[in-house]
Amino acid sequence: MNKKSKDFYRCQPGIKEIAMELDFEYKLRTAIVDARIKSRLTQVELAKSLGTDQSTISRYEAGMSNPTIAFAQRLIETLGLRIRIELY
């Protein structure tokens, strides 16, 4: 994070937390879509392997809803992804 970003966040209480949350959600969402496409799975096929329906996968990928931590973990494992959380 550069000095300008640090100064902005210091002057805007709560903004950093919101930005970090949105960034994490975006990164998770794009990683899921990219991994599904790379694995040559359709939303229907992925949903079936997870015991859910296509509309659930579609909502997650579109950012219309967020998976629970437990479901996200199953999704990540099914797609062969790894997740790393950094706190700073």
Secondary structure, DSSP 4 states (H G I P E B T S, - for coil): --HHHHHHHHHSTTHHHHHHHHHHHHHHHHHHHHHHHHTT--HHHHHHHHTS-HHHHHHHHHTSS---HHHHHHHHHHTT--------
